[in-house]
């Protein structure tokens, strides 16, 4: 199927404000001919440098340069090594250790037994915003994932395997298609099992054809002004030539508040990980003329409870169901649609035969709204309000603290008016909201937002409590448009020579997302990017 990509106004503005560096006049100072003479790099920090290969004072040279040492980057490098002909590969990592999402994720990976079954499900999930050939490439990769995982040393005894099957519910049971895929991950109870990122990093650091550099942030892509081909990178203060290609595996922009607000409309959001993911690669690609897609997308957002100082999450794992013991209100003291974080994750809390289009809840932040699933803007600050009975029932996890007020997690008030003053919401609005809510509870039906009846608990027993909530996310998915061959494309749909991507950097996930799909995408398009580079080398 085709795709209709309308330009993002924010990205157009970025391009028009900053422009692209063009022409041979942007050649780096020093002007030494090609060679590894240790010449000092010039033009440092100027992303999108344009210079002919003969005009750059190259400090180092490799066949392939991979930007980012997450699962995507490591899978790319391993594939270059295992399937190539001795090509040299450099992997650069921004921080002292990988600090995106890969080291911190659960390591779940999707796979499939049949390409057509996998494609059918993928097309339902995200076919409205991702081309057919790209989805088919992903589906083919899903079928390869089990054998590939064995080839890199993931033993069957290491993993917990959930095979495809018609009776599986996963995240979208209403489609009847979610059983078309399966998933697996390392068994944390098995002392021999290794997280996929750990395993790949060990292999990369032991491989003599791969050079691994940490504390080496990308500063720019170096582009030939005539051919527009990417011929190298500036990173860690050096000009590094890439003879056969650069693969961008530098993740999303979870830790860039400005980009989050510009592209998703949400302020004050906090990622669970991704501290190093600040959009550096996005900016570098914008300056050399890449097109962008899916900038709104990602595993985001939901309102997660934080401490009073707004410096720490109550939990680093999914912990949503405590909100069934109260309500969530905004700064105006009123409930709003994302009042109950009823998560529909992996195996749904709701029965497989229920109509999920009428249930309040979300999947990785994609919220049921008006009978469809979409990303919702959320307030930068909200409050989870509950009473003494709610506290006793589990509104605050007892394993975190036996005294959430004394330990800085919650506010407490003898009355709703007292509580409202502490959290700075209108007391009359909070009182009316609670009165209306208690009436719904007595009737057994939330006629405002249709929360499930078994999540409705009155707020009537003082003292009353409130916890700060802020928008939380796992990852963003937007970035440069990617072809089925992992090439990065320009706004005319043409590939930018020498430039590829894998993983969450310009992910294929633009609408609905299925858990474990990002790790699968990291290894699938890491392999595809590597093979695209290797096949061009053979053709040449």
C-alpha positions as CSV (number, residue, x, y, z in Angstrom):
1,X,0.0,0.0,0.0
2,X,1.1,3.6,-0.5
3,X,1.8,6.2,2.0
4,X,0.9,9.9,2.1
5,X,3.5,11.8,4.2
6,X,2.6,15.4,4.8
7,X,5.6,17.5,5.9
8,X,5.9,18.2,9.6
9,X,5.7,22.0,9.9
10,X,8.2,22.0,12.8
11,X,10.8,20.2,10.8
12,X,10.2,22.5,7.8
13,X,10.8,25.4,10.1
14,X,14.0,23.8,11.5
15,X,15.3,23.3,8.0
16,X,14.4,26.8,6.8
17,X,15.8,28.5,9.9
18,X,19.1,26.8,9.9
19,X,19.5,25.9,6.2
20,X,21.8,23.2,4.8
21,X,25.5,23.8,4.4
22,X,26.1,23.7,0.7
23,X,28.9,24.0,-1.8
24,X,32.6,23.3,-1.8
25,X,33.1,26.5,0.1
26,X,32.1,24.5,3.2
27,X,35.3,22.5,2.9
28,X,37.1,21.9,6.1
29,X,40.1,24.2,6.9
30,X,43.4,22.5,6.5
31,X,42.5,21.2,3.1
32,X,45.0,18.3,3.2
33,X,44.4,15.5,0.7
34,X,42.9,12.2,1.8
35,X,45.1,10.4,4.2
36,X,45.5,9.4,7.8
37,X,48.2,11.8,8.7
38,X,46.8,12.7,12.0
39,X,45.7,16.2,10.8
40,X,43.7,18.1,13.4
41,X,40.0,18.2,12.5
42,X,38.5,21.5,11.6
43,X,35.0,22.9,11.6
44,X,34.2,21.0,14.8
45,X,30.6,21.1,15.9
46,X,29.3,22.2,12.5
47,X,26.8,19.4,11.7
48,X,26.1,18.7,8.1
49,X,29.5,19.7,6.7
50,X,29.7,19.5,3.0
51,X,33.1,18.7,1.5
52,X,34.6,16.6,-1.2
53,X,36.6,13.6,-0.1
54,X,39.8,15.1,-1.3
55,X,39.2,18.3,0.8
56,X,38.8,16.6,4.2
57,X,41.6,16.1,6.6
58,X,40.7,12.6,7.6
59,X,41.9,11.4,11.0
60,X,40.7,7.8,10.7
61,X,39.2,5.6,8.1
62,X,36.9,2.5,8.2
63,X,34.7,0.7,5.7
64,X,31.6,1.2,7.9
65,X,30.8,3.6,10.7
66,X,28.0,2.8,13.1
67,X,26.6,5.6,15.3
68,X,25.3,4.2,18.6
69,X,26.0,1.1,20.6
70,X,22.5,0.0,21.5
71,X,21.1,-3.3,20.2
72,X,20.6,-1.8,16.7
73,X,24.2,-0.6,16.4
74,X,25.7,-3.8,17.8
75,X,23.5,-6.0,15.6
76,X,24.7,-4.0,12.6
77,X,28.4,-4.4,13.5
78,X,28.0,-8.1,14.2
79,X,26.3,-8.7,10.9
80,X,29.1,-6.8,9.0
81,X,31.6,-9.0,10.7
82,X,29.9,-12.3,10.4
83,X,28.6,-11.9,6.8
84,X,31.2,-9.6,5.3
85,X,34.6,-10.1,3.8
86,X,36.8,-8.6,6.5
87,X,35.4,-5.1,6.3
88,X,36.5,-2.8,9.0
89,X,33.8,-1.4,11.2
90,X,33.8,1.4,13.8
91,X,31.0,1.6,16.5
92,X,30.9,5.0,18.3
93,X,29.0,5.5,21.5
94,X,28.1,8.9,22.9
95,X,28.6,8.1,26.6
96,X,31.2,6.2,28.6
97,X,28.8,3.3,28.5
98,X,25.7,2.8,26.3
99,X,23.1,5.0,27.8
100,X,20.1,4.8,25.5
101,X,17.2,2.3,26.0
102,X,18.9,-1.0,25.0
103,X,20.8,-1.8,28.3
104,X,17.7,-1.0,30.4
105,X,14.9,-2.7,28.4
106,X,13.5,-6.1,29.2
107,X,15.0,-7.6,26.0
108,X,11.7,-9.0,24.7
109,X,11.9,-9.7,20.9
110,X,9.1,-10.4,18.5
111,X,9.4,-13.2,16.0
112,X,7.1,-15.1,13.6
113,X,6.8,-18.4,11.8
114,X,5.1,-17.2,8.6
115,X,5.8,-14.0,6.6
116,X,2.3,-13.5,5.4
117,X,0.8,-13.9,8.9
118,X,3.3,-11.4,10.3
119,X,2.7,-8.9,7.5
120,X,-1.0,-9.1,8.0
121,X,-0.7,-8.2,11.6
122,X,1.9,-5.5,11.0
123,X,-0.2,-4.0,8.3
124,X,-3.1,-3.7,10.7
125,X,-0.9,-2.1,13.3
126,X,0.8,0.5,11.3
127,X,0.0,0.1,7.6
128,X,-1.6,3.6,7.4
129,X,1.7,5.3,8.0
130,X,4.4,2.8,6.8
131,X,4.8,1.5,3.2
132,X,4.1,-2.1,2.3
133,X,7.7,-2.9,1.3
134,X,9.0,-1.7,4.6
135,X,6.5,-3.7,6.6
136,X,7.3,-6.8,4.5
137,X,11.0,-6.3,5.2
138,X,10.1,-6.3,8.9
139,X,7.9,-9.3,8.5
140,X,10.6,-11.3,6.8
141,X,13.0,-10.3,9.5
142,X,10.6,-11.5,12.2
143,X,10.7,-15.0,10.6
144,X,14.5,-14.9,10.7
145,X,14.8,-13.7,14.3
146,X,14.7,-17.1,16.0
147,X,17.4,-18.7,13.8
148,X,19.5,-15.5,13.9
149,X,19.3,-15.4,17.7
150,X,20.7,-18.9,17.8
151,X,23.5,-18.0,15.4
152,X,24.7,-15.3,17.8
153,X,24.8,-17.6,20.7
154,X,21.3,-17.3,22.3
155,X,20.6,-20.8,23.5
156,X,17.1,-22.2,23.6
157,X,17.6,-23.0,27.3
158,X,18.2,-19.3,28.0
159,X,14.9,-18.0,26.8
160,X,11.3,-17.8,27.7
161,X,9.5,-18.5,24.5
162,X,5.9,-17.6,23.7
163,X,5.0,-19.1,20.4
164,X,2.5,-17.8,17.9
165,X,-1.0,-19.2,18.2
166,X,-4.6,-18.4,17.3
167,X,-5.5,-18.4,21.0
168,X,-3.0,-15.7,21.9
169,X,-4.4,-12.4,23.0
170,X,-1.2,-10.2,23.3
171,X,-2.1,-6.5,23.0
172,X,-4.8,-6.3,20.3
173,X,-6.9,-9.4,20.7
174,X,-9.9,-7.7,19.1
175,X,-8.1,-8.0,15.7
176,X,-8.0,-11.8,15.8
177,X,-4.4,-11.3,14.4
178,X,-2.2,-10.9,17.4
179,X,-1.5,-14.6,17.6
180,X,0.3,-14.2,14.2
181,X,3.4,-13.3,16.1
182,X,5.3,-14.7,19.1
183,X,8.0,-13.4,21.4
184,X,11.0,-14.5,23.4
185,X,13.4,-13.1,25.9
186,X,16.2,-14.2,28.2
187,X,15.1,-15.9,31.4
188,X,16.2,-13.7,34.3
189,X,16.1,-16.7,36.6
190,X,18.6,-18.6,34.5
191,X,22.2,-17.6,35.6
192,X,23.6,-18.6,32.2
193,X,21.2,-16.5,30.2
194,X,22.4,-13.1,28.9
195,X,20.4,-10.1,27.9
196,X,20.8,-9.6,24.2
197,X,22.5,-6.2,24.6
198,X,25.1,-7.8,26.9
199,X,25.7,-10.6,24.6
200,X,26.1,-8.4,21.5
201,X,28.4,-6.0,23.3
202,X,30.7,-8.8,24.4
203,X,30.9,-10.0,20.8
204,X,31.6,-6.5,19.4
205,X,34.4,-5.8,21.9
206,X,36.0,-9.1,21.3
207,X,35.9,-8.8,17.5
208,X,39.2,-7.7,15.9
209,X,37.4,-6.3,12.8
210,X,35.3,-4.0,14.9
211,X,36.6,-0.9,16.7
212,X,34.5,0.2,19.6
213,X,34.8,3.8,20.9
214,X,33.0,5.2,23.9
215,X,32.7,8.9,24.9
216,X,32.7,9.6,21.2
217,X,29.6,11.7,20.4
218,X,28.5,12.4,16.8
219,X,29.0,16.0,15.9
220,X,28.2,16.0,12.2
221,X,27.7,14.0,9.0
222,X,30.2,14.8,6.3
223,X,28.5,15.0,2.9
224,X,29.9,15.3,-0.6
225,X,28.5,18.6,-2.0
226,X,28.2,17.2,-5.5
227,X,26.9,13.7,-5.1
228,X,25.2,14.3,-1.7
229,X,26.6,11.1,-0.5
230,X,27.6,10.7,3.1
231,X,31.3,10.1,3.2
232,X,32.1,10.2,6.9
233,X,31.3,11.6,10.3
234,X,32.8,14.1,12.7
235,X,32.8,12.5,16.1
236,X,34.7,12.9,19.2
237,X,36.6,15.8,17.6
238,X,37.9,13.7,14.7
239,X,37.0,13.4,11.0
240,X,36.3,9.8,10.4
241,X,35.9,8.5,6.8
242,X,33.3,5.8,6.0
243,X,34.3,4.2,2.8
244,X,31.1,2.1,2.4
245,X,28.5,3.6,4.6
246,X,27.3,5.2,7.9
247,X,24.5,3.5,9.9
248,X,22.6,5.7,12.3
249,X,21.5,3.7,15.3
250,X,21.4,6.6,17.8
251,X,17.9,6.1,19.2
252,X,15.3,8.8,19.8
253,X,14.9,12.1,21.6
254,X,13.4,11.0,24.9
255,X,15.7,13.3,26.9
256,X,15.2,16.4,24.8
257,X,12.3,18.4,26.3
258,X,12.2,20.9,23.5
259,X,11.8,18.2,20.8
260,X,9.3,16.3,22.9
261,X,7.1,19.4,23.2
262,X,7.6,20.5,19.6
263,X,6.6,17.1,18.1
264,X,4.2,15.6,20.6
265,X,2.8,18.6,22.4
266,X,3.6,17.3,25.8
267,X,5.7,19.3,28.3
268,X,7.3,18.1,31.5
269,X,7.7,14.5,30.4
270,X,10.3,12.1,31.8
271,X,11.7,9.0,30.2
272,X,12.4,5.8,32.1
273,X,15.8,5.5,30.4
274,X,17.4,7.0,27.2
275,X,19.5,9.6,29.1
276,X,21.8,10.0,26.2
277,X,19.0,10.2,23.6
278,X,18.8,13.9,23.0
279,X,18.2,14.0,19.2
280,X,21.7,14.6,18.1
281,X,21.4,12.3,15.1
282,X,18.0,13.9,14.2
283,X,19.7,17.3,14.0
284,X,22.6,16.0,11.9
285,X,20.3,14.3,9.4
286,X,18.1,17.4,9.1
287,X,21.1,19.4,8.1
288,X,22.0,17.1,5.2
289,X,18.5,17.0,3.8
290,X,16.8,13.9,5.3
291,X,13.0,13.6,5.3
292,X,11.3,12.8,8.7
293,X,8.4,10.6,9.7
294,X,6.5,9.3,12.8
295,X,7.8,12.2,15.0
296,X,4.7,12.0,17.2
297,X,5.1,8.3,17.8
298,X,6.6,6.2,20.5
299,X,5.8,4.3,23.7
300,X,4.3,7.3,25.3
301,X,2.6,8.8,27.3
302,X,1.0,7.8,30.6
303,X,0.9,9.6,33.9
304,X,3.3,8.0,36.2
305,X,3.5,8.8,40.0
306,X,6.6,10.6,41.1
307,X,7.9,12.0,44.4
308,X,6.9,15.5,45.7
309,X,10.1,17.0,44.3
310,X,9.4,15.5,40.9
311,X,12.8,13.9,40.7
312,X,12.1,10.2,40.9
313,X,9.5,7.7,39.7
314,X,7.7,5.6,42.3
315,X,8.6,2.6,40.2
316,X,11.0,1.8,37.4
317,X,8.7,-1.0,36.1
318,X,5.2,-0.9,34.8
319,X,3.0,-0.3,37.9
320,X,-0.4,1.1,36.7
321,X,-3.1,-0.7,38.6
322,X,-2.8,1.3,41.9
323,X,-4.9,4.1,40.3
324,X,-8.0,1.9,40.5
325,X,-8.0,3.0,44.2
326,X,-8.6,6.7,43.4
327,X,-8.9,9.3,40.7
328,X,-6.5,11.6,38.8
329,X,-7.2,15.3,38.5
330,X,-5.4,18.1,36.6
331,X,-4.3,21.5,37.8
332,X,-8.0,22.6,37.6
333,X,-9.1,19.9,40.1
334,X,-11.1,18.0,37.5
335,X,-10.8,14.5,36.1
336,X,-9.9,14.1,32.5
337,X,-9.9,11.2,30.0
338,X,-6.6,9.6,31.1
339,X,-7.9,9.2,34.6
340,X,-7.3,5.5,35.0
341,X,-4.1,3.9,33.8
342,X,-5.7,0.6,32.9
343,X,-2.8,-0.9,30.9
344,X,-3.5,-3.4,28.2
345,X,-0.1,-4.9,27.9
346,X,1.2,-8.1,26.5
347,X,-1.5,-10.3,28.1
348,X,-4.5,-8.0,28.6
349,X,-6.1,-7.5,32.0
350,X,-9.5,-7.6,30.2
351,X,-11.0,-10.8,28.9
352,X,-10.0,-11.8,25.3
353,X,-13.6,-11.7,24.2
354,X,-14.3,-8.2,25.5
355,X,-14.6,-5.2,23.1
356,X,-11.5,-3.2,23.9
357,X,-12.7,-0.3,21.8
358,X,-15.0,0.6,24.7
359,X,-12.5,0.1,27.6
360,X,-10.6,3.0,29.1
361,X,-6.9,2.2,29.1
362,X,-3.8,2.3,26.9
363,X,-1.1,0.2,25.3
364,X,2.4,1.7,25.6
365,X,0.8,5.1,26.0
366,X,-1.5,4.7,22.9
367,X,-4.9,5.4,24.5
368,X,-8.3,4.2,23.6
369,X,-10.1,7.5,22.6
370,X,-13.4,7.6,20.7
371,X,-13.2,4.0,19.8
372,X,-9.7,4.2,18.3
373,X,-6.2,4.1,19.7
374,X,-4.1,7.2,19.5
375,X,-1.5,9.3,21.3
376,X,-3.1,11.8,23.7
377,X,-1.5,15.1,25.0
378,X,-1.3,15.0,28.7
379,X,-0.8,17.8,31.3
380,X,2.7,18.3,32.6
381,X,1.4,17.9,36.2
382,X,-1.6,16.0,37.6
383,X,-2.5,14.5,40.9
384,X,-3.5,11.0,41.9
385,X,-6.1,11.5,44.7
386,X,-7.2,8.7,47.1
387,X,-8.4,8.3,50.7
388,X,-7.4,6.3,53.8
389,X,-9.3,3.2,52.5
390,X,-7.6,3.5,49.2
391,X,-4.2,3.7,50.9
392,X,-5.0,0.5,52.8
393,X,-6.1,-1.2,49.6
394,X,-2.8,-0.5,47.8
395,X,-3.0,3.0,46.3
396,X,0.6,3.4,47.3
397,X,2.9,0.3,47.0
398,X,3.8,-0.8,50.5
399,X,7.1,-2.2,49.3
400,X,8.2,1.3,48.4
401,X,7.4,2.9,51.7
402,X,5.3,2.3,54.8
403,X,4.9,6.1,55.2
404,X,4.6,7.8,51.8
405,X,4.1,11.2,53.4
406,X,7.1,11.1,55.6
407,X,9.2,9.7,52.9
408,X,8.4,12.5,50.4
409,X,6.0,10.6,48.1
410,X,2.6,12.0,49.0
411,X,0.7,14.9,50.5
412,X,-2.0,14.4,53.1
413,X,-4.9,16.5,54.3
414,X,-7.6,16.1,56.9
415,X,-10.1,17.5,54.4
416,X,-10.3,17.8,50.6
417,X,-9.9,21.6,51.1
418,X,-6.7,21.1,53.1
419,X,-5.4,18.8,50.4
420,X,-6.3,21.1,47.6
421,X,-4.4,23.9,49.2
422,X,-1.3,21.8,49.4
423,X,-1.4,20.7,45.8
424,X,-2.6,24.1,44.6
425,X,-5.8,23.1,42.8
426,X,-9.1,24.9,43.3
427,X,-10.7,23.5,46.4
428,X,-14.3,23.9,45.2
429,X,-13.5,22.1,41.9
430,X,-11.8,19.2,43.7
431,X,-14.7,18.9,46.2
432,X,-17.2,18.8,43.3
433,X,-15.2,16.3,41.3
434,X,-15.0,14.0,44.3
435,X,-18.7,14.3,45.0
436,X,-19.6,13.5,41.4
437,X,-17.2,10.6,41.4
438,X,-18.6,9.2,44.6
439,X,-22.1,9.4,43.0
440,X,-20.8,7.4,40.0
441,X,-19.4,4.8,42.4
442,X,-22.8,4.5,44.1
443,X,-24.4,3.9,40.8
444,X,-21.7,1.5,39.7
445,X,-21.1,3.4,36.4
446,X,-18.7,6.1,35.3
447,X,-20.8,7.9,32.8
448,X,-18.1,10.6,32.2
449,X,-15.2,8.4,31.0
450,X,-16.5,4.8,31.3
451,X,-13.9,3.4,33.7
452,X,-14.5,-0.3,34.3
453,X,-16.9,-0.8,37.3
454,X,-14.4,-2.9,39.2
455,X,-11.9,0.0,39.3
456,X,-14.3,2.4,40.9
457,X,-13.6,3.2,44.6
458,X,-15.2,6.0,46.6
459,X,-13.1,8.8,48.1
460,X,-14.8,9.5,51.4
461,X,-12.6,8.4,54.3
462,X,-10.2,11.0,55.7
463,X,-7.4,11.8,55.7
464,X,-7.0,12.3,52.0
465,X,-3.9,11.8,49.9
466,X,-2.4,13.1,46.7
467,X,0.6,12.0,44.6
468,X,2.2,14.0,41.9
469,X,2.0,12.5,38.4
470,X,3.9,13.5,35.3
471,X,3.9,12.2,31.7
472,X,6.2,9.2,31.3
473,X,7.6,7.5,28.3
474,X,9.8,4.6,27.3
475,X,10.9,5.8,23.9
476,X,10.2,7.9,20.8
477,X,10.1,6.4,17.4
478,X,10.3,9.4,15.0
479,X,13.2,10.2,12.8
480,X,14.5,10.1,9.3
481,X,12.4,8.1,6.8
482,X,13.7,4.6,6.2
483,X,13.4,2.5,3.2
484,X,12.9,-1.3,3.0
485,X,16.7,-1.5,2.5
486,X,17.4,0.6,5.7
487,X,18.4,3.6,3.5
488,X,17.6,7.1,4.8
489,X,15.5,9.0,2.3
490,X,15.2,12.7,1.3
491,X,11.9,14.5,0.9
492,X,11.7,13.3,-2.7
493,X,11.8,9.6,-1.6
494,X,15.4,9.2,-2.9
495,X,18.0,7.5,-0.8
496,X,20.9,9.6,0.6
497,X,23.9,7.7,-0.6
498,X,26.0,6.1,2.1
499,X,23.4,6.7,4.9
500,X,21.4,4.0,6.7
501,X,19.4,3.6,9.9
502,X,18.2,0.9,12.3
503,X,16.2,0.7,15.5
504,X,14.2,3.5,17.1
505,X,16.0,6.2,15.0
506,X,13.3,6.7,12.4
507,X,11.3,3.6,13.5
508,X,8.7,2.0,11.3
509,X,6.3,2.2,14.3
510,X,4.1,5.2,13.5
511,X,0.7,4.4,15.1
512,X,-0.1,1.3,17.2
513,X,2.8,-0.5,18.7
514,X,3.2,-4.0,19.9
515,X,5.5,-4.7,22.8
516,X,8.9,-6.3,21.9
517,X,8.6,-4.7,18.5
518,X,11.4,-2.2,19.0
519,X,14.0,-4.8,19.9
520,X,12.9,-6.9,16.9
521,X,13.3,-3.8,14.7
522,X,16.8,-3.1,16.1
523,X,18.1,-6.5,15.0
524,X,16.0,-6.7,11.8
525,X,17.1,-3.4,10.3
526,X,20.6,-3.7,11.8
527,X,20.9,-6.8,9.6
528,X,19.3,-5.1,6.7
529,X,21.5,-2.1,6.9
530,X,24.6,-4.2,7.1
531,X,23.5,-6.4,4.2
532,X,22.7,-3.4,2.0
533,X,26.2,-2.1,2.5
534,X,27.8,-5.5,1.9
535,X,25.7,-6.1,-1.2
536,X,26.7,-2.8,-2.7
537,X,30.4,-3.7,-2.0
538,X,29.9,-6.9,-4.0
539,X,28.1,-5.2,-6.8
540,X,31.0,-2.7,-7.0
